Amino acid sequence: MSSHQIQSFADALKQSADHFHGLQQSGRKMIGYFCTYTPIEIIHAAGFIPVRLRGGPGTVEKAYSHVPDFICPYLKRCMENATDGRYDFLSGLVQGYTCDAACGVVNIFGDVVDLELIHAVPLPYADGEAARRYFHGVITTLADKLNAMDGRFSNEALQRSIALYEKIYGIIDQLYQQRLDGDLSIDAGDLQTIMDAGDVLTPEDYLRMLETLKKPPSEHGPQAIDGCPVIISGSLIESSVIFNLIASAGGRVVADDLCTGWRRAYPDYGHSEDPVDRLFYRHCTRRPCPSRSLAVDRSRVLTDLAARSGAKGVVFMVQKFCTPHLADYPILSDELKAHGLPSLLLEIDETWQTGEQLNNRLESFFDMIAASTAEKLS
């Protein structure tokens, strides 16, 4: 995988504002969303372009007229961008129900951005027959609202959209599997750049770019790479500086449990003939999110990833005031410790500035793991 290929994804992120306004001028409508639980396949099937809103590193000033300080940096930065007019290309906002902060921001987003549609999707927590019927009703309501703004949703269009995203997630899953097997030639920051580009590209363009990355597994087996192997877990990371910091401190990310990382691409859509049932299957079998599941369920995922990847510990990179993730940490830490996996909790604010303190804590963490490993081998 060449640096030129990676650069094309980085360029897509840098040029996203011009890209969005070009699409708008061509008559395309874009629907924003915050959380990856949002059923973007429905948005696409209705003829719109789903765009995951990016907060990005920076300061927060104007947003405090609308939101308190004690919500996550991502949502504060999104509100700051909204007050600065940076989302003026949007025609609507749709949010799948997850954390309370995101759903609260949906309720005030219209105060600062003039949109045709603002809609929260109340997703079920269960997976039984009653939940399936409820999910169908929720999707019908969303489709009707999209069609009311000149959408053209149909089951046939949804089948095509699912087929498109299935190809996208299939390639992404292959990349993450290759990293898990030690057979990926790019670092964690580059892989996250590839993922993030999907936020700002049409799915058709994104798929074309991803297809240039496909390659068969290496015949030479896993690569010998330096660094303490760790899993990184959290909500979203919008700056590759975090991955660079881990690497410079002596770590190596071999797997992740990030909502904008591997968790976003997993699992598949199942095999039902009904496209809405396929969405329901994927919704119910996703890797657990702390705002919708128990901490013990996440601990099972993390210990399984560690066993498969050879990770020696877990770094939790959590945004300040992210209540669901912070509330999970004590239980996760204890569960991981019981399986011989140490963990480290790091909090980051909206500036995404790391500083010497974070570097020192990471270095100490990796040194501790190295010492423990050496002691076990002696």
N, C-alpha and C positions, 0 to 999 in steps of 0.2 A: 504494500500500500504506500503510495508516494506522498510526499509533502504537498505536491501540487493538488492531489485529490482532496486532502484535508483542507487545504487553503480555500477550495471552492465552497466548502461548507461554512468556513469562517467568514468568507466574503458575503455569503447570503445573510448572515447575521448582521454584519456591518452595514449592508445596503438595504436592510429591511424597510426602513421608512420610505425610501424612494420606490421600492418594489410595491409596497402597499398603495401608495398614491397612484402609481401607474395602473395597478389593477382597478382602483376606484375610477380612474378616468376612462378606463375601457368598458365601464358599466358593470363590473363584478362587485358583488356585495360580500362583505366579510363579517363574520360573527365571532366575537371574542369569547374566551372562556378562561377561567383561572385553573381549574383542577382537571387532572387527567381522567377523573371519573365522569366527566361530561360526555354524553353520547355523541361524539363528533361525527360519527357515521350518519346520523340523522340529519345533521346540519349539511353535510356534503351531499347527501341524497336529495335534499331539497334544492340543490343548485347553488349553495353558498360555500364560501371558503372559511373553514374553521381556523382561527388564529389564537394560539395560546398567548395571552398577554404576558409580557416580560417586564419585570420591575427594573432589574439591572442595578448595579451598584451606584450609589449616589447619596445625596442628602435628602432630608424631608423637612419642608417648611410649610408650604401652602396646604398640604394634605391635613395638617393638624386643625384646620378649620372644619374638618369633616369627620376625622377619626381620632381616637385617643392614641397616646404613645404606646400603650400596652397591647398592641396587636403585632403580628409578625412583620418583619422588615419588608418581605415581599409585597404584602398587601398595602403597606404604607407607601412603598415606592410606586406601586400601580396607581394609587390614588394621586400621588404627586405627578406622575406622568399624565393622568387624566386632567388634572387642573392646569397643566401646561399645554393642553391641546394636542398631546402626542398620539391620542387615539381617535383623532377626528376622521379617520378613514373607516371607522366601524359603522355598521348598520344596526348591530344588535349585540347583546351580551346574554349568554346562556351559561348557567352554572349548575353542575351536578351537586347535590347536597352532600357535603363532607363536613369540614370544620365550621364552627359557628362564625368565626371571623370572616371567612370567605362569603358565607351566605349573608352576613350582615352588610358587607361591602356592596353586594349586589343590590341591596335595598336602597342604597344612597348613591349608587353610581350614576343614576339618571340626573342627579342634582348638578353634575359637572360635565356630563357628555350627553349630547342630544342624540337619542337612539330611537329607532322604530320599535325595537323589541328588547325588553329586559325580562328574563324568565329564569326562575330557579326550578330545577328538576328534582322532585322529591323521590330519590331512589330508595328501593326497599333494602332492608338489612337481612331479611331471611331469604331462603331459596326454595320454598315449597310451592305448591300449586297456587295457593292464594297470592303469594308474592309474584308469581309469574303473571297471573291475571292483572294484578295491580300494575306491574311493569308495563304490560301492553297498554293499559289505560294512560299511563304517564307518557309513553312514547307517542300515542295518538294525540294527546293534548299538545305536545311539543311540535309534532308534525303539522297540526292544524294552525298553530300560531305562525310557523314558518311559511306555510302556504298562504296565510293571510297577508304576508308581506311579499307577495309575488313568487313564492317558492313553488316547486313542482315535485313534491315528495310523492313517491309511490313505492310499493314493495319491490317492484322490479329495479327501481333506482337504488333502493337500499341494498339489494343483492349485489349490484355492481360496486357500490361503495364499500361493502364488506370485503368483496374480492380484492379491491384495491388496497385497503388497509391490511388485509391478510398478507399480501405480498410485502408490504412495507415492514410489518412486524416480524415476518419470517426472516427477512434479511438482517434486521436488527438483532433478533434472537440468535441468529447464527454468529454474529460478531461477538455477542456476549458469551456464547458458548465457547468460541475460540479463545477468548480471554480466560475463561474458566479453565480451559485445557492448557493454558500457557502457549497458545499458538496464534497470538495476535501481535502484529508488528508495531502497533501504535500504543501510546501511553493512555492513561485514564482521562487526561485532559482532552486529548484529541477525540477520544470516543464520545465524551460528553458534548464536544462541539458538534459532532455528527448528529447526536440526538437533538440538540437544541435547534439545529437548522430546520428540523421538522416543524418547529413552532411557527416559522415565518414564511415557509414555502407552501405553494399549493401541493396537495398530496401527489398529484401527477408529476410535478417537477421533482419533488423529493424522491419519489420512487426511481426516476431516471438517474438521479445522482447516486442513490444507494446501489443501483445495479452495477455501477462501475467499480464497486468495492468487493463484489462477490469473488471469492476464491476458494478452491478446495482446501481441506486441511493439509498441513505440511506433512510430507513423507518422512521428515526427519524427527518427528515427535516434538514434545514441548521444548521451548527455548529456555536456555539458562539465563535468568535475569536476576540481577542483584536487587536487594531490598527486602525488608521484612514484609511478608505477604499478609495483607489485612483486607477486611471488608469495610466499606464505608456505607453508613446507613443514615437516613434522614429524610427530609421532605424534598426540597429542591435545592440545587446548587447552580447559581447563575454566573459563576466566575471560575475559570480554570485555575486561578491562583491557588485555590484550595488543593487541587490535585498536585500542583507544582510544589506546594509547601510540604505535602506528605512525602513526595519523592525526595526533596532536598533534605528532609529530616531523617531519611533512611528507610522510608516505607515504600510499599508497592501495592497498589489497589488491584486485587485479583477478582473481586466481585463487588456488586453494590446492591443495596436495598433502598433505592431512591425513587421517589414518585415520578421524577423526570428521567430516570435511568431505566434499568432493566425491568423494574416493576411495571413500567408503562407499556412495555412490549409483550408482556406475558399475561395470560396464556393465549391459545388460539380461540376460535369462535365455535367450536363444536361442529356437529354435522346435521343439525335439524334442517328440514326443508323450509321452515318458517324463519325469515331473516330476523324478526324481532326476538324469537326464541334463541337465535344464535347470539344476539346481543346480550340477552338475559344470562345465557350460559357463561359468557365471558365476564360479565359483571359479577356473577356469583363465585367464580373460580379464580379471581385475581388474587395476587399475593396480598396479605392483609395490610390495610392502612390503619394507623393508630386512631384515626377519627371514626373508624367504622368497625373495629375489631378488638379482640383482647390481646394484651401484651404477650401472653403465653403462646398465642398463635404465631406472632412474629418471631418469638424466640426459636420456635421449631424451624422456621424458614432460615434464620440466621445460622443455626447449628448445622442444618443440612448444607447450606452454601459453604460453610467452613470445611465440612467433611469432604465436599466435592472439589473445592479449590485449593485446599491445603493452607487456608488462612490461619494465622496464629493469634489473631485478635480482631476486635471490631472497633472502628472509630465512628462515634456518633457525632455527626456534624449537624447541629440543630440551630435553627434561627431563634433569636431571642423572642421570648413571649409566645413561642409555639407550644401551647398548652398540651395538645394531644401527644406530641413527641416527648416533651419533658416529663409528662405524667407517666409515660411508659418506661422511662429509663431505669428507675430503681428495680422494677421487676425484671426487665431485660438483663440488667447487669448481674443480678443474682442468678438468673437462669443460665446465662452464659458462663459465669464463674463455676457453676456446678458441672459444666461440661469442659472445664479446663481452658476457657477462652476469656482472657482479660479484655476489658473495654475501657474506652476513654471518651468522655463527653466534652465536646467543644461547642461553644455558642458563638454565633456571628451576628453582627448587626447589619444595618442597611448599607454601610460603606464597603463591606466585604474586605476591609483592611485586616490583615492577619497579625502582623507585628511579631516582635521577638518572643513575647510570652507564649503564643501558640506554638511557635517553632520549638521552644525549649520543652514544652509539655509533650509534644510529639516525639522529640528526640529521646526524652526520658522514658516514654512509653515503649518505644522500639528497643531501647537499651535493656529495659526490664524484660521484655519478651526474649531477647537474645540471651540474656543471662539465665533465664528460666529454662530455655531450650538446651543451653550448654550443660546446665546442672542435671537435666534429665538424661542427657547422653553420657554423662561421666559415670 
